[in-house]
Amino acid sequence: MKIVCFPHFFYLSEVSRLLEIGKALRKLQQEVVFFSHGGPYESFARDAGFEVVSINPTMSPERAKEYMKYNRGEGSKSLSSSFFTYEELKAYVPAEADALRQVNADAVLIGWNLPSYLSVQLAGIPIIVQQPGPWTAPFFDRKMAEFAPAALSGSIVKLFHYLPMNRLMNWLMPRVRLWIKPFNQLATELGLPQYKSTLDFMAGDLTLVMDTPSILGISPEELEGYSPAHPEFFHKPPKYRYGGPCYAHLPGTVPEPVRDHFNTSQTKLYCAMGVSGSPKVLRSIIDIVRGLDLRALIVTTTILDDNNSSTEQVLFQSHLPAHLVNPMADIAITHGGAGTVQTAIHSGTPLVGIPMQQEQAGNISLVKRQGAGIMLWKQELTRKQLASALETLVTDSRFRENMKRLKLEQDQIDGAAKAAQEIVNFL
């Protein structure tokens, strides 16, 4: 079978997950090719030996920045808008469908390349989605979500502490229709089914949940036998299967400057927030940790400039093999992307999570509820608050002990291999 992997090549974490699954599919003798609308991380797929087919129109770096800003809940776009406009979808969808027919694809595995939800239907092949558990319907049906404000700020954020926001979030998410308006508009023109909710839209013909069952807290039997509590919000029943934990294993070794920086008796902090982490929040973190008694390693590709040159206390790096570097740290700070959370678990490193949006809050909640991490809201980030959270992680040994327990559970599962096998079984 020929399987097309179609990530958004501006997100390294997404690219790395699909690369891991793609490699596992190759081991199962499947033909794998990557499609791309452009992005700086195409070289990672080529270096791994995959063909990368460029699909027009490509996304400009300027448009990608706007796209990622929207993902962080920033900017002026309203809640009724979407990642793609109707006009963009009219250009993307037919082009993708034509390309899928030309390569004779049997299925598409996506990250966040959302036009594929429509283009696969034109091509007559299934779409396979890999998602973190906190972005699936069973998670909300079991009322497991924790609220974190995304786009809102100011005095209203303080009010949220006194309102039942977790209950509201778990009630709202199965019903909400975020992002789907332009997709449904084009679907109507193409004679395709209408999506009835955001969770309906996000569920593929097969949805692979990329988490450890015991950490997510939903058994494989419950996931596989899932029936929506509110079927009226789905145009067809979703099909979920566990993949498993899947995070970046970038090539290379630990750079010598990093080894030297972490050769200290001081507390060692690893901070990585990815492209979906807010540069504004990251700058606040940097300003705070400069005044703390610790050694910080800041991994970022978004704010490397003259205002953030490395010092004896704070070292800046761009791309690093996080699965090798994170274990060298005592504590970590992350925005809550599934990959960074799972890397921290693999490293046994307790974390402070500062989510940009709801899915990331869900990922952080998995370690928070098991006593291995702390969640802070980005709108309320202060020196006192962050310093207190980091000190708690250092002084309370239960956080590290709990994270090591989660590591033992997570390390038992090869998520990429299991996801690949589920794909083959499905096809």
N, C-alpha and C positions, 0 to 999 in steps of 0.2 A: 504493500500500500504506500501511497505517497501522501505525506502529511505536511501541510504548510504551517509553519510557526509564524505568527504575525504579531510581534510586539510593537509597542510605541518606542522607537529607537532613541527617544530623548530621555527615557527612564532606564538607568543602568540596572536597578534592582529587578525590574520587569524583564529586561533582556537576559539577565543572568539566570532567572528562574526558567525561562524558556530554553536557554542554552543547556541547562542541566537536564531538563526533560528531553530535549532533542538528542542529547548524547545517549541517554538511556534508550530512546527509541531506536537509535542506530544499532545499539547492542542487540536489540530484538529484531534486527534485520529489516527495519522499516526505512523507507526513503524519506529524507527530511530536507526541506528547502525553506529558507526564510524569505518572507516578503517584507518590504519596507517602503514607507512614505517619507523616508529620510530621517536623519538624526546622527549624532556624533558617535554612537556606539555600534554602528554597523560593522566596524573593524573587529569587534569582539567576536561576532558570529563568523566572519571570514577567517579569523585566526584560529577558530575552533574547527575549521575545515568544512563549513557549511557554505553552500551557494546562497547569495543574497540577491534577490530580484527586486529591482527598483520599480515601484508602481507610481505612476503619475496620477494626480498632481502630488508633488512632494510638499511637505510642510516646512515653511521657512523657520529659521531660528527665532525670529521675532514673533511669529504666530505660536510657536511652541512655548515661548515664555508666557504668553497670554494664556495658553491652554493650561500650563502648570500653575499659574497664578490662580486661575479659576478652581483648580483642584484643591488649593490650599484655603479656599473660602475667602480669597482676597479680591480686590477690584470692585468695579461698579456693576457687574452683571447681576441681574435679579435672579431670584429663585426659580423663575419661570423659564430661564434661558438654559442653554445646554453646552456641552463641550464642543459640539459641531453645529454650525448653522445649517438650515435647510439647503442653501445654495452649495455649501461645501459637500454635503451628503450627495447631492445630485451629481457632483463631479466624481466623488470618491467611489460610490457604490457600483456604478456600471463598470468603471475601470477595474475594480477589484474582481468583479464577477468574470469579466473577460479574461483576466490574467489567470484566474483559477481554472477556467475551462482550457486555456492554452497549455497549462502544465499538467492537465488531467489529474487534479488533486482529488483525493478521496475524503479529506476532512481538513478543517482549519482549527488550529489551537491558538487562541489569542491571549494577549495580556490586556491592554487597554486600547486596542485598536477597534473602537466601537462601530465604525461603518460595516465591519464584517458581519455583524448581526443581521444585516439586510443582504449583503452581497452573497453570502453562502446560500441564501434562499433562492436567489436568481440562478446560482450555479447548480443548485439541486444537491448540495452536500451538507453534512452536519457541521455544526460549530461546537467546539469543545472549549470550555472556559475553565481557567484555573483561578481560584479565589481563596482568600483567607476566610476562615469560618465566620468571623464577625461581620461578614458582608453577605450572609446567606439567610434565607427565610427561617430555617430551624432555630437559628440563634435568637431571632426576635420573637418567634412563637414561644420560646422557652423563657422569654423576658430576661435575657442575659445582658442586654446592652447597657452601657454606662454613658450618660450624656457628657459631651464636651462641646462648648460653644465654638463655632467655626467663624462665620462671617460677622457676627455681632460683637460689639465692644461697648465700652463706657459703663455707665451706672447700671444698665439693664443686666449686665453679667452678674453683678453682685446679687441681684434679685433671684437669679437661678438657684442660689444656694438654699433658698427658702421655699422653692417650688418642687413638686414631684416630677422632676425632669426625666429621671430614668424611666418612670412609668409612662410618661408621655412619649418618649422616644420609642419604646417597645410597642406602644399602640400605633404610633404614626408610621413607622417605617414600612410595615406591610401594605399600607394604604397609599403612601406618597407616590406622586407621579413626576418626580424630578427628572429632567433631562430628556424625556421621551417625546416631547411635542414634535420636534422636527423629524424624528425617526418615524413617528406615526403618520405625519403628513406625507412623507415620501412613500411609506408602506401603502397608504391608501391609493396613491397614483400607480403603484406597481402591482396592486392586487394582492398584497401580502397581509397576514394577520396583524391586528392591532395589539400593542402591548398595553396591559391593564394596570401596571404599576412598575416602579423602578426595579423591584426585586424580580418581577416577571421578566423584565428586559435583561437583567444581569444574569439570569439563568440560561445556560446554553442547552443544546440537546443532551449534553453531558456536562455536569459541573463538578470539577475536581476540587475538593476542599483540602487546601494545602496546610494542614495542621496536624498535630499529634492528638489523637482522640482523647487521651486522658487529660491533656492540658486544656483542650477546648471544652471538654466536659459533656460531649455528646457521643454516645457509643456508636460504633460502626453499624450495628443492627438498627438503631434508631434512625441514623442518617439514611441508610439504604431503603428503609421502609417509610420514609417521610411522606406524609400527606399534608398539604397546606391546611392550616387552621382556618384560613379564609380563601377558599378556592375561587371565589368571585374575583380575586385580584390577580389571577393567572389565566393566560389564554390557553395554556396546557400545563399539566402537572410537571414540576421540575424533577430532574433526575440527578441526585447527588451521590457521589462516591468519594471516599477518602483517597487522596494522594498521600500527602504527608509533608513534613517540614522540608522546605526547599529554599536555600539561601545561596548567596554568591560564594563561589570558590575561585576568585580571581587568580590568575597566574602570578608567579613571582614569589619572592621571599620577603621577610621583614627588612626594610631598609636600615642601614647602619645608623642614620640620624634618629630613627625611632628607637632602636635598641639603646643608643646613648641617652636619649631623653628619658626613657623609662628605667634607666639604671640609677635608681634613687630610692631612698628610704621614705620619701614623701608619698602621700596617697596619689595613685596614678588614675587619671580620668581619661576615658575614651569617649569622644563625642562625635557622632555622625548623624546628620539629618537628611542627607540625600537631596535630590532636586525638588522633591515634594515638601521639603522643610522650608519654612519661611526664612529668607535672608535676614529680615528684621529681627525675628526671634533669635536666630543664631548670633547676630551681632550683640544682642542683649546678654546672651549666655557668655559670650567671649568677654564682654566688659565685666561681668560678675566674677568669672573664674580667675581673671587676672588679679583680683584682690583676695583670693583665697590661698590657703597654705596647701597647695597641691601642684602636681605636674599634669598639665592638660595636653592631650593630642586632639586637635580639631581636624577632622577629615571633611573637606568641602571642595566642591567645584564651582560654587556660586559666588563666593566673596573673597577670592584670592586677589588682593590688591595691596597697594602701598600702605593702607591704613591697618592692615592685619599682617604685618611681618612677624616672623617667628622671634621668640625671645627664649631665655633660659627656662621660663616658666610655661610658656604656651608655644607649642610647635604646630605648624600648619602643614598639611599634606593634602594631595588630591586623591588619586586612586591608590588604594592599598588592599592587599589580601586580608580583608577584615576577619576572616575565620582564623587567621594566624596572629593578628595584632590584638584583637579584642581580648583574648585570654591573658594578655600581658597586663591588663588593667585591673584595678581593684573595683571600680565602679564605672557606669556608663550613662550617657545621656543620649536619648534618641527621640525622633519625632513619632515613632510608633509604626513605621512601615513594617509589614510582616517580615521582610528579610532582616532588618536590623534587630527586631525583637528576637527572632529565631537565632540569629548569630550570637546575641547576648546570652540566650539560653545555652547554646552549644558551648559558649565560653565559660559558663558558670558565673557570669558577671551580673550582679544586681543592678537595676537600672532606675533612672528617673525618666519617665516618658512625658513628653509635652506634645500632645497631638494637634495636628492642624485641622483635622476633620473627623467625622464619626467613625469611619472604618479604622483609623489609626487608634482612636480611643478604645475601640473594641480589642484591638491587638494588645494594647497596654494592659487592659483590664484582665487579660488572661494570666499575666504574671502578678498583677496587683492583688487579685483575689486569692492567690496562693502564697502571698507574703514574700514575694521575690522582687517587688518593685513598687514605685510610687508614681502616681499621676498628678501632674500640675496643669492648670489651664494657661494657655499662652497669653491670654488677656490679663492675667494677674501675676505674671512673672516678675518677682522682685529679688533683690540680692538676699534679703532675709529669708524669703521663702525657699529659694534654690539652695542656699548654703545650709539651711536646716535639713532639707531633704537629703542632700549629699552626706551630711554628717550622720544622719540616721542610718543610711546604708552602710557607712563605715563602722559605726560603733555598735550597731545591733547585729550580732552575728547570725541571727535567724534569717535575715534576708539572703546572705550568701549560702547558708545551708539549704534553704528552700530552693534557690536557683540551681544548686548542684543536684538536688533531687529531680528538678524538672529536666536538667541536662541528661540524667540517666534515662529518663523516660523518652525524651526526644531522640537521643542518639541511637536508640534501638531500631529506628525506622529510616529507611532510605526512601525519602519522599519522592525523588525524581524517578527512581526505578519502579516504585509502586504506581505512580501516576502513569508512566509509560505502559505498564502492564494493563491498567484499567482502560487506557485508550485502545490498545490492541483487542482487549476483550469486547469492548463496545463496538468496534468496527467489524 
